[in-house]
C-alpha cells in the first residue's frame, strides 16, 4: 500500500469523527431548539460512529502502517477496510433512525466479524523485522482485548431474550464491552504505537521495566473491570479487586513514564507533537486517578448517581487521551497534518465542554443552582470541536 492510501484511510476516519461530532451537536441542541428526533437512537449512532468509525478505523490503519508487510498484505487489507466501511455506513444509516433493530444489529454483527478477520490478518502478516518489538507485543495484546470486548455485544441478545433490558446483566454486558474497548484495545494499541515510534529511532526500551509495565498494565485492565460493577453495591471483595486493578494501572503508568521520560530528546518532534504527547500523558494520569477514586464506595455511588461525571470521564478518555494520541500519530507519520490553529480550537472546545459537564455534575452533587444558559453554553462550545475537525479535514484535502 502506498502512503496516499493510508492518508485517504486516515481522512476517512477523521470524516467519521466529524460525523460523530455533528451527531453530538444534535444531542446537545435537542432540548434547546426542540428538535424532533428519537434522542436515544441518535445516542446509539453517535457512540457507534465515534468508537468504531473514528477510533477503530484510525487505529487499525496505523497498526497496519507500522507493523505489517505492506506488499504481502495490501490487497487483503483493502478488502477488509472497504467491507468495514460498508458495515459502518450501514450503522450510520440505521442506528440514528431505528436504534437497536434488525438492520442495525445485522450491520454491527458484520462489523464484529470483520474485526476478527482484521485481527487474524494482522497476526498472519507481521513484518518479521518487528518480531521482537515491544510495541508489537502491546499491539497484539490490544487486538486480543478488542476480541474479548465483543463478548459483551454477543451476550446482549441472550440477555434481552431471557432477562430483558431492565436486568443488571444487560448494563453489565454493555460496560464489559466499553471497558475492554477503551481500557484494553484502544489505550494498549496507543501505547504499542508510541513504543514503535521510540523503537524506530533506536531508543532502547529496557526489558525489565517493560516487563513490569506490561504485566501490571494487563492486570490493571482485567481487574479495573470490577469498577464497572460497583454500581450494583456488591460485596467488599469486588471493591478490593477494583482497587487492585486501579493501583496496578497507576504502577504501570509510572513504569511507562520511567521508560520514556529521558528519551524525548532523541525524537525529532515538532512543538505541537511534543505538546500532544504531554497532554496525552497528563490526561492519562488524570483518568487513572479518577479510576482510583471510584474504588471508594462514596465516589462509586456518586459516579453512578450523577450521569454527568460518567459522560465527562468518557469524553476525557475518548476526546482527550485517545483522540489526541491519534492526532500525534497522524501528524508524526505525516498521514494527516494537524495545524496548531486547528488543534487550538479543538483543545479549547474540549476544555470548555469538560469544564461545563463536570460543573453540572458537581452542582447536582453539592445541591448548587446551575446557572442559566449552562446547556446553551455547553452546546455552543461543542461546536468548536466540530469546527476544528472540519478545519483539519479541509486543510488536508486541499493538499491532496
MOMOHU-V870336 format. One record per backbone hydrogen bond with DSSP energy under -1.0 kcal/mol. NH is the residue of the N-H (numbers start at 1). CO is the residue of the C=O. E is the energy in kcal/mol with one decimal. If there is no record, write none. Layout:
nh co e
NH CO E
NH CO E
This chain:
nh co e
6 2 -1.4
7 3 -2.3
8 4 -2.4
9 5 -2.1
10 6 -2.5
11 7 -2.3
12 8 -1.8
13 9 -1.9
14 10 -2.3
15 11 -2.0
16 12 -2.0
17 13 -1.9
18 14 -2.3
19 15 -2.4
20 16 -3.0
21 17 -2.2
22 18 -2.4
23 19 -2.5
24 20 -2.1
25 21 -2.0
26 22 -2.1
27 23 -1.8
28 24 -2.2
29 25 -2.8
33 29 -3.0
35 30 -1.1
42 38 -1.8
43 39 -2.0
44 40 -2.0
45 41 -2.0
46 42 -3.0
47 43 -2.6
48 44 -2.3
49 45 -2.2
50 46 -2.0
51 47 -2.4
52 48 -2.6
54 49 -2.2
55 50 -2.0
56 51 -1.9
58 54 -2.0
59 55 -2.8
60 56 -2.8
61 57 -1.9
62 58 -2.2
63 59 -2.8
64 60 -2.1
65 61 -2.4
66 62 -2.3
67 63 -2.6
68 64 -1.3
69 125 -2.4
73 69 -1.5
74 70 -1.6
77 73 -2.7
78 74 -2.4
79 75 -1.7
80 76 -2.4
81 77 -3.1
82 78 -2.5
83 79 -2.2
84 80 -2.3
85 81 -1.9
86 82 -1.8
87 83 -1.8
88 84 -2.2
89 85 -2.9
90 86 -2.0
91 87 -2.1
92 88 -2.5
93 89 -1.9
95 91 -2.4
97 94 -1.3
98 94 -2.4
99 95 -2.1
101 99 -1.1
105 101 -2.6
106 102 -2.2
107 103 -2.5
108 104 -2.3
109 105 -2.2
110 106 -2.5
111 107 -2.0
112 108 -1.9
113 109 -2.1
114 110 -2.5
115 111 -2.1
116 112 -1.6
117 113 -1.7
118 114 -2.2
119 115 -2.1
120 116 -2.4
121 117 -2.7
122 118 -2.9
123 119 -2.3
124 120 -2.0
125 121 -1.0
127 67 -2.9
130 127 -2.4
131 128 -1.8
133 130 -2.1
137 133 -1.5
138 134 -1.6
139 135 -2.1
140 136 -2.8
141 137 -1.9
142 138 -2.4
143 139 -2.0
144 140 -1.7
145 141 -2.2
146 142 -2.1
147 143 -1.9
148 144 -2.4
149 145 -2.8
151 148 -1.9
152 149 -1.8
154 150 -1.9
155 151 -2.0
156 152 -1.3
159 155 -2.4
160 156 -3.1
161 157 -2.1
162 158 -2.1
163 159 -2.6
164 159 -2.3
167 164 -1.5
171 167 -1.1
172 168 -2.4
173 169 -2.0
174 170 -1.6
175 171 -2.7
176 172 -2.4
177 173 -1.9
178 174 -2.6
179 175 -2.9
180 176 -2.1
181 177 -1.5
182 178 -2.6
183 179 -2.4
185 180 -2.7
186 181 -3.3
187 182 -1.4
188 184 -1.4
189 185 -1.8
190 186 -2.2
191 187 -2.3
192 188 -2.4
193 189 -2.2
194 190 -2.3
195 191 -2.6
196 192 -1.9
197 193 -2.1
198 194 -1.9
199 195 -2.8
200 196 -2.4
201 198 -1.2
202 199 -1.9
203 198 -1.8
210 206 -1.7
211 207 -2.5
212 208 -2.3
213 209 -2.6
214 210 -3.3
215 211 -2.4
216 212 -2.3
217 213 -2.9
218 214 -1.9
219 215 -2.3
220 216 -2.4
221 217 -2.4
222 218 -2.1
223 219 -2.7
224 220 -2.5
226 223 -1.4
227 224 -1.5
228 225 -1.8
229 226 -1.2
232 229 -2.0
233 230 -1.9
238 235 -1.3
240 236 -2.2
241 237 -2.3
242 238 -2.4
243 239 -2.6
244 240 -2.4
245 241 -2.2
246 242 -2.3
247 243 -2.4
248 244 -2.5
249 245 -2.1
250 246 -1.8
251 247 -2.5
252 248 -2.3
253 249 -2.4
254 250 -2.1
255 251 -2.3
256 252 -2.7
257 253 -2.7
258 254 -2.3
259 255 -1.6
260 256 -1.8
261 257 -2.4
263 260 -2.1
266 263 -1.6
267 264 -1.9
269 267 -1.9
274 270 -2.3
275 271 -2.3
276 272 -2.7
277 273 -2.1
278 274 -2.2
279 275 -2.5
280 276 -2.5
281 277 -2.5
282 278 -2.5
283 279 -2.8
284 280 -2.2
285 281 -2.0
286 282 -2.1
287 283 -2.5
288 284 -1.9
289 285 -2.2
290 286 -2.5
291 287 -2.0
292 288 -2.1
293 289 -2.2
294 290 -1.9
295 292 -1.3
296 293 -1.6
300 296 -2.4
301 297 -2.3
302 298 -1.8
303 299 -2.6
304 300 -1.7
305 301 -1.9
306 302 -2.5
309 306 -1.5
311 307 -2.5
312 308 -2.7
313 309 -2.2
314 310 -2.6
315 311 -2.5
316 312 -2.1
317 313 -2.0
318 314 -2.9
319 315 -1.9
320 315 -1.1
321 316 -2.0
322 317 -2.9
323 318 -2.1
324 320 -1.8
325 321 -1.4
326 322 -2.3
327 323 -2.3
328 324 -2.0
329 325 -2.3
330 326 -2.7
331 327 -2.4
332 328 -3.1
333 329 -2.8
335 330 -2.4
336 330 -1.7
343 339 -2.3
344 340 -2.2
345 341 -1.8
346 342 -1.9
347 343 -3.3
348 344 -2.3
349 345 -2.5
350 346 -2.6
351 347 -2.8
352 348 -2.5
353 349 -2.3
354 350 -2.5
355 351 -2.4
356 352 -2.3
357 353 -2.6
358 354 -2.7
359 355 -2.2
360 356 -2.0
361 357 -1.9
362 358 -2.8
363 359 -2.9
364 360 -2.2
365 361 -2.2
366 362 -2.9
367 363 -1.2
368 363 -2.1
374 371 -1.5
377 373 -2.9
378 374 -2.5
379 375 -2.0
380 376 -2.3
381 377 -2.4
382 378 -1.5
386 382 -1.4
387 383 -2.7
388 384 -2.4
389 385 -2.1
390 386 -2.3
391 387 -2.5
392 388 -2.1
393 389 -2.2
394 390 -2.8
395 391 -2.4
396 392 -1.7
397 393 -2.6
398 394 -1.9
